[in-house]
Amino acid sequence: MFSPHAPPLRGSLPPEGARFALGRPGGKTSFLVFTGASMKPNLRHAWACLALMCLHGLAAAEVPVATAEALMRKSGIWSQLADLAVQVKGGMAQASQDGSLPPQDLKRLEQVAEDAFAANRLRDTALQVLTRDVTPAQSVDALKWFDSPTGRQITAMEEAFSANFDDMNRVMADGNKALAQASSRRQSLLSQIVKASRAAEAMATMEINITVAILQGVANAMPHSTKGSAKDLRKAFAAQRPQMVAANVGVALSMSAVTYQAASDKMLEQYVKFLSSKSGVALSISMMDALDQSLSHAAQRLGSGIPKVPGTTSL
């Protein structure tokens, strides 16, 4: 659980300006548009689930790799990272639905993505960050929380939410209904969880990293591509990051209402207490950094793994 809760990632919307022209022979221009309406549910689902698990995080003086791995496994992030390659490939398939890439080239592109976003590579990067940033004292506090009865139940609820997620619209409708029926005290607790977990920020980070990887990957594989560099793409997204984060707050709140529906107010209070503690805040920051570096490195691997051959899509 990077930041206390990753559900918000699922609902955040990429910047309105996420439109990049991909030139093709004949002068025709193809546009890849990633918005809340066009983004495939399974990709947004991956963001939200991972963010949800990431939100339970910690962080600064080195800890053994075994300890960092235990934090990742107990928080649920370890297993969540195994699904990202599938989600990225799904996004690429969606981005090339107009036939801009021949089937054989799309298949090769997906193979490159499979390697770039391989679970072991994502985990290795995250482990390096956590072993470097998480202090022994913070790891003790975090593992104590994860192993507590309430911590185990909270994790189980998050994993169940992720496993059963099937329709974003339904989840949002159920979440809004749950919020409307919740007491003011419970609404406040859920809001504190979203804020303390930095869920909205984590969602924006994942969206930017993965969307840039997909856009860059598909564009690099197309002939006469006019897309900007990865740096330019990130700059375009960064300009609207505040709006993305703001939009994700509401999504995170609705998702949290569904995720923790079975939790008592007392359990939520205990969770808020952990997330707001010195170790809880530090862990959330470290987990977000681990997530950001894992995905940005994967995006770089994807870009460098696709030869840029003008006028051809030969990979």
CORZI-V739977 format. One record per residue. N is the residue number from 0. RES is the residue in one small letter. SS is DSSP state (~ for helix, > for strand, _ for the rest). Layout:
N;RES;SS / N;RES;SS
This chain:
0;m;_ / 1;f;_ / 2;s;_ / 3;p;_ / 4;h;_ / 5;a;_ / 6;p;_ / 7;p;~ / 8;l;~ / 9;r;~ / 10;g;~ / 11;s;_ / 12;l;_ / 13;p;_ / 14;p;_ / 15;e;_ / 16;g;_ / 17;a;_ / 18;r;> / 19;f;> / 20;a;> / 21;l;> / 22;g;> / 23;r;_ / 24;p;_ / 25;g;_ / 26;g;_ / 27;k;_ / 28;t;> / 29;s;> / 30;f;> / 31;l;> / 32;v;> / 33;f;_ / 34;t;_ / 35;g;_ / 36;a;_ / 37;s;_ / 38;m;_ / 39;k;_ / 40;p;~ / 41;n;~ / 42;l;~ / 43;r;~ / 44;h;~ / 45;a;~ / 46;w;~ / 47;a;~ / 48;c;~ / 49;l;~ / 50;a;~ / 51;l;~ / 52;m;~ / 53;c;~ / 54;l;_ / 55;h;_ / 56;g;_ / 57;l;> / 58;a;_ / 59;a;_ / 60;a;_ / 61;e;_ / 62;v;_ / 63;p;_ / 64;v;~ / 65;a;~ / 66;t;~ / 67;a;~ / 68;e;~ / 69;a;~ / 70;l;~ / 71;m;~ / 72;r;~ / 73;k;~ / 74;s;~ / 75;g;_ / 76;i;~ / 77;w;~ / 78;s;~ / 79;q;~ / 80;l;~ / 81;a;~ / 82;d;~ / 83;l;~ / 84;a;~ / 85;v;~ / 86;q;~ / 87;v;~ / 88;k;~ / 89;g;~ / 90;g;~ / 91;m;~ / 92;a;~ / 93;q;~ / 94;a;~ / 95;s;_ / 96;q;_ / 97;d;_ / 98;g;_ / 99;s;_ / 100;l;_ / 101;p;_ / 102;p;~ / 103;q;~ / 104;d;~ / 105;l;~ / 106;k;~ / 107;r;~ / 108;l;~ / 109;e;~ / 110;q;~ / 111;v;~ / 112;a;~ / 113;e;~ / 114;d;~ / 115;a;~ / 116;f;_ / 117;a;_ / 118;a;~ / 119;n;~ / 120;r;~ / 121;l;~ / 122;r;~ / 123;d;~ / 124;t;~ / 125;a;~ / 126;l;~ / 127;q;~ / 128;v;~ / 129;l;~ / 130;t;~ / 131;r;~ / 132;d;~ / 133;v;_ / 134;t;_ / 135;p;~ / 136;a;~ / 137;q;~ / 138;s;~ / 139;v;~ / 140;d;~ / 141;a;~ / 142;l;~ / 143;k;~ / 144;w;~ / 145;f;~ / 146;d;~ / 147;s;_ / 148;p;~ / 149;t;~ / 150;g;~ / 151;r;~ / 152;q;~ / 153;i;~ / 154;t;~ / 155;a;~ / 156;m;~ / 157;e;~ / 158;e;~ / 159;a;~ / 160;f;~ / 161;s;~ / 162;a;~ / 163;n;~ / 164;f;_ / 165;d;_ / 166;d;_ / 167;m;~ / 168;n;~ / 169;r;~ / 170;v;~ / 171;m;~ / 172;a;~ / 173;d;~ / 174;g;~ / 175;n;~ / 176;k;~ / 177;a;~ / 178;l;~ / 179;a;~ / 180;q;~ / 181;a;_ / 182;s;_ / 183;s;~ / 184;r;~ / 185;r;~ / 186;q;~ / 187;s;~ / 188;l;~ / 189;l;~ / 190;s;~ / 191;q;~ / 192;i;~ / 193;v;~ / 194;k;~ / 195;a;~ / 196;s;~ / 197;r;_ / 198;a;~ / 199;a;~ / 200;e;~ / 201;a;~ / 202;m;~ / 203;a;~ / 204;t;~ / 205;m;~ / 206;e;~ / 207;i;~ / 208;n;~ / 209;i;~ / 210;t;~ / 211;v;~ / 212;a;~ / 213;i;~ / 214;l;~ / 215;q;~ / 216;g;~ / 217;v;~ / 218;a;~ / 219;n;~ / 220;a;_ / 221;m;_ / 222;p;_ / 223;h;_ / 224;s;_ / 225;t;_ / 226;k;_ / 227;g;_ / 228;s;_ / 229;a;~ / 230;k;~ / 231;d;~ / 232;l;~ / 233;r;~ / 234;k;~ / 235;a;~ / 236;f;~ / 237;a;~ / 238;a;~ / 239;q;_ / 240;r;~ / 241;p;~ / 242;q;~ / 243;m;~ / 244;v;~ / 245;a;~ / 246;a;~ / 247;n;~ / 248;v;~ / 249;g;~ / 250;v;~ / 251;a;~ / 252;l;~ / 253;s;~ / 254;m;~ / 255;s;~ / 256;a;~ / 257;v;~ / 258;t;~ / 259;y;_ / 260;q;_ / 261;a;_ / 262;a;_ / 263;s;_ / 264;d;~ / 265;k;~ / 266;m;~ / 267;l;~ / 268;e;~ / 269;q;~ / 270;y;~ / 271;v;~ / 272;k;~ / 273;f;~ / 274;l;~ / 275;s;~ / 276;s;_ / 277;k;~ / 278;s;~ / 279;g;~ / 280;v;~ / 281;a;~ / 282;l;~ / 283;s;~ / 284;i;~ / 285;s;~ / 286;m;~ / 287;m;~ / 288;d;~ / 289;a;~ / 290;l;~ / 291;d;~ / 292;q;~ / 293;s;~ / 294;l;~ / 295;s;~ / 296;h;~ / 297;a;~ / 298;a;~ / 299;q;~ / 300;r;~ / 301;l;~ / 302;g;~ / 303;s;~ / 304;g;_ / 305;i;_ / 306;p;_ / 307;k;_ / 308;v;_ / 309;p;_ / 310;g;_ / 311;t;_ / 312;t;_ / 313;s;_ / 314;l;_
